[in-house]
Amino acid sequence: MKARVHVMLKDGVLDPQGEAVKHALHGLGFDGVSGVRQGKVIELDLADGSSEADVAEMCEKLLANTVIESYRIELL
């Protein structure tokens, strides 16, 4: 079984990497970009019998800083 976890900063948390990407895109002539939020994607190969609850526990304990980040689990 595989799972993909999408981790993003929560709304209202400053995203300096996203701002840097937006600035760089504007420098390349992409002026239509009004905002950028940058996150990460983590792909997990899981043993048979693993559940979405197991992945959620991994996110809560290690994969996401739940104070400032949210996550979404996608089972593949």
Residue frames as a rotation matrix with the C-alpha (Angstrom) as fourth column:
MET 1
0.581 0.814 0.000 0.00
0.814 -0.581 0.000 0.00
0.000 0.000 -1.000 0.00
LYS 2
-0.592 -0.733 0.334 1.15
0.733 -0.663 -0.156 3.52
0.335 0.152 0.930 -0.73
ALA 3
0.540 0.696 -0.473 0.17
0.801 -0.598 0.034 6.82
-0.259 -0.397 -0.880 0.79
ARG 4
-0.361 -0.563 0.743 0.92
0.666 -0.714 -0.218 10.37
0.653 0.416 0.632 -0.23
VAL 5
0.259 0.365 -0.894 0.88
0.898 -0.432 0.084 13.13
-0.356 -0.825 -0.440 2.41
HIS 6
0.018 -0.158 0.987 0.53
0.575 -0.806 -0.139 16.76
0.818 0.570 0.077 1.35
VAL 7
0.093 -0.086 -0.992 1.82
0.946 -0.303 0.115 19.19
-0.310 -0.949 0.053 3.99
MET 8
-0.038 -0.028 0.999 1.15
0.554 -0.833 -0.002 22.93
0.832 0.553 0.047 3.72
LEU 9
-0.963 -0.220 -0.157 1.50
0.260 -0.594 -0.761 25.91
0.074 -0.774 0.629 6.00
LYS 10
-0.124 0.962 -0.245 -1.82
0.937 0.032 -0.348 26.91
-0.327 -0.273 -0.905 7.54
ASP 11
0.249 0.323 0.913 -3.59
0.618 -0.779 0.107 30.03
0.746 0.538 -0.394 6.30
GLY 12
0.948 0.129 0.292 -2.25
-0.085 -0.780 0.621 33.08
0.308 -0.613 -0.728 8.09
VAL 13
0.551 -0.834 0.008 1.24
0.352 0.241 0.905 31.65
-0.757 -0.496 0.426 8.59
LEU 14
0.515 -0.433 -0.740 3.88
-0.720 -0.686 -0.100 33.63
-0.464 0.585 -0.665 6.70
ASP 15
0.735 -0.253 0.629 5.49
0.457 0.870 -0.185 31.67
-0.501 0.424 0.755 3.85
PRO 16
0.317 -0.667 -0.674 8.88
-0.460 -0.730 0.506 33.25
-0.829 0.150 -0.538 3.02
GLN 17
-0.654 -0.536 0.534 9.73
0.179 0.576 0.798 30.52
-0.735 0.618 -0.281 0.50
GLY 18
0.106 0.789 0.605 6.45
0.929 0.138 -0.343 31.10
-0.354 0.599 -0.719 -1.29
GLU 19
0.801 0.147 -0.581 7.14
0.066 -0.985 -0.158 34.84
-0.596 0.088 -0.798 -1.38
ALA 20
-0.198 -0.952 -0.234 10.62
-0.367 -0.150 0.918 34.20
-0.909 0.268 -0.320 -2.81
VAL 21
-0.552 0.077 0.831 9.14
0.654 0.658 0.373 31.99
-0.518 0.749 -0.413 -5.54
LYS 22
0.562 0.823 0.090 6.50
0.738 -0.449 -0.504 34.64
-0.375 0.350 -0.859 -6.35
HIS 23
0.527 -0.452 -0.720 9.20
-0.299 -0.891 0.341 37.32
-0.796 0.036 -0.605 -6.58
ALA 24
-0.567 -0.789 0.236 11.30
-0.094 0.346 0.933 35.10
-0.819 0.507 -0.271 -8.88
LEU 25
-0.191 0.585 0.788 8.30
0.893 0.436 -0.107 34.38
-0.407 0.684 -0.606 -11.11
HIS 26
0.808 0.451 -0.378 7.60
0.308 -0.871 -0.382 38.10
-0.502 0.193 -0.843 -11.40
GLY 27
0.093 -0.884 -0.459 11.27
-0.437 -0.450 0.779 38.60
-0.895 0.128 -0.428 -12.33
LEU 28
-0.744 -0.325 0.583 10.78
0.285 0.636 0.717 36.07
-0.604 0.700 -0.381 -15.14
GLY 29
-0.907 0.376 -0.189 7.80
-0.389 -0.578 0.717 38.01
0.161 0.724 0.671 -16.48
PHE 30
-0.474 0.777 -0.415 4.98
0.584 0.630 0.512 35.98
0.659 0.001 -0.752 -14.91
ASP 31
-0.924 0.051 0.380 3.16
-0.241 -0.847 -0.473 39.00
0.298 -0.529 0.795 -13.49
GLY 32
-0.045 0.993 -0.107 -0.19
-0.538 0.067 0.840 37.21
0.842 0.095 0.531 -13.25
VAL 33
-0.118 -0.058 -0.991 0.91
0.626 0.771 -0.120 35.31
0.771 -0.634 -0.054 -10.13
SER 34
0.238 0.297 0.925 -0.63
-0.399 -0.838 0.372 36.99
0.885 -0.458 -0.081 -7.10
GLY 35
0.369 -0.139 0.919 0.35
-0.917 0.106 0.384 34.45
-0.151 -0.985 -0.088 -4.45
VAL 36
0.057 -0.407 -0.912 2.44
-0.355 0.845 -0.400 31.33
0.933 0.346 -0.097 -3.89
ARG 37
0.529 0.027 0.848 2.25
-0.819 0.276 0.502 28.84
-0.221 -0.961 0.168 -1.02
GLN 38
-0.122 -0.663 -0.738 4.96
-0.680 0.598 -0.425 26.22
0.723 0.450 -0.524 -0.89
GLY 39
0.600 0.337 0.726 4.59
-0.764 0.511 0.395 22.85
-0.238 -0.791 0.564 0.79
LYS 40
-0.613 -0.787 -0.070 5.94
-0.781 0.590 0.208 19.34
-0.123 0.182 -0.976 0.64
VAL 41
0.585 0.702 -0.406 4.76
-0.748 0.661 0.064 15.94
0.313 0.266 0.912 -0.54
ILE 42
-0.469 -0.673 0.572 5.81
-0.826 0.564 -0.014 12.79
-0.313 -0.479 -0.820 1.27
GLU 43
0.340 0.538 -0.772 5.24
-0.736 0.663 0.138 9.37
0.586 0.521 0.621 -0.32
LEU 44
-0.238 -0.324 0.916 5.16
-0.877 0.476 -0.060 6.35
-0.417 -0.818 -0.397 1.94
ASP 45
-0.205 0.158 -0.966 5.39
-0.450 0.861 0.236 2.65
0.869 0.483 -0.106 1.07
LEU 46
-0.136 0.293 0.946 3.40
-0.990 0.004 -0.144 0.93
-0.046 -0.956 0.289 3.79
ALA 47
-0.980 -0.168 0.108 3.10
-0.177 0.981 -0.082 -2.66
-0.092 -0.099 -0.991 4.94
ASP 48
-0.398 0.878 -0.265 -0.13
0.056 0.312 0.948 -4.51
0.916 0.363 -0.173 4.23
GLY 49
0.084 0.541 -0.837 -2.62
0.910 0.300 0.286 -3.85
0.406 -0.786 -0.467 6.96
SER 50
-0.843 -0.363 -0.396 -1.56
0.489 -0.825 -0.284 -0.25
-0.224 -0.433 0.873 7.49
SER 51
0.173 0.980 0.102 -4.43
0.981 -0.163 -0.102 2.19
-0.083 0.117 -0.990 7.76
GLU 52
0.160 -0.010 0.987 -5.10
0.379 -0.923 -0.071 5.85
0.912 0.385 -0.144 7.16
ALA 53
0.967 0.207 0.147 -5.18
-0.066 -0.351 0.934 6.22
0.245 -0.913 -0.326 10.94
ASP 54
0.493 -0.864 -0.099 -1.58
0.768 0.379 0.517 4.95
-0.409 -0.331 0.850 11.07
VAL 55
-0.189 -0.550 0.814 -0.54
0.860 -0.493 -0.133 7.59
0.475 0.674 0.566 8.52
ALA 56
0.551 0.459 0.697 -2.42
0.067 -0.857 0.511 10.28
0.832 -0.234 -0.503 10.44
GLU 57
0.941 -0.254 -0.224 -0.51
0.254 0.089 0.963 9.29
-0.225 -0.963 0.149 13.58
MET 58
0.047 -0.958 0.284 2.78
0.987 0.089 0.134 9.57
-0.154 0.274 0.949 11.65
CYS 59
-0.003 0.031 1.000 1.75
0.517 -0.855 0.028 13.06
0.856 0.517 -0.014 10.54
GLU 60
0.848 0.432 0.306 0.82
-0.031 -0.536 0.844 14.13
0.529 -0.725 -0.441 14.05
LYS 61
0.841 -0.524 -0.134 4.05
0.313 0.269 0.911 12.80
-0.441 -0.808 0.390 15.57
LEU 62
-0.070 -0.995 0.068 6.65
0.517 0.022 0.855 13.58
-0.853 0.095 0.513 12.88
LEU 63
-0.305 -0.168 0.937 5.70
0.947 0.046 0.317 14.48
-0.097 0.985 0.145 9.33
ALA 64
0.080 0.403 0.912 3.86
0.440 -0.835 0.330 17.75
0.895 0.374 -0.244 10.00
ASN 65
-0.930 -0.238 -0.281 4.29
0.365 -0.478 -0.799 20.50
0.056 -0.845 0.531 12.55
THR 66
-0.227 0.966 0.120 0.59
0.883 0.152 0.444 20.70
0.411 0.207 -0.888 13.34
VAL 67
-0.085 0.144 -0.986 0.97
0.641 -0.750 -0.165 24.05
-0.763 -0.646 -0.028 15.10
ILE 68
-0.205 -0.096 -0.974 1.69
-0.422 -0.889 0.177 25.80
-0.883 0.448 0.142 11.78
GLU 69
-0.827 -0.146 -0.543 1.05
-0.560 0.297 0.773 23.12
0.048 0.944 -0.327 9.13
SER 70
0.304 0.886 0.350 -1.95
-0.717 0.455 -0.528 21.18
-0.627 -0.090 0.774 7.90
TYR 71
-0.825 -0.565 0.010 -1.81
-0.431 0.641 0.635 17.86
-0.366 0.520 -0.772 6.07
ARG 72
0.388 0.884 -0.260 -3.93
-0.877 0.268 -0.399 15.82
-0.283 0.382 0.880 3.71
ILE 73
-0.484 -0.504 0.716 -3.57
-0.333 0.862 0.382 12.06
-0.809 -0.054 -0.585 3.28
GLU 74
0.317 0.497 -0.808 -4.10
-0.948 0.130 -0.292 10.39
-0.041 0.858 0.512 -0.07
LEU 75
0.005 -0.271 0.963 -4.15
-0.256 0.930 0.263 6.59
-0.967 -0.247 -0.065 -0.15
LEU 76
-0.116 -0.157 -0.981 -2.92
-0.982 -0.133 0.137 5.19
-0.152 0.979 -0.139 -3.47
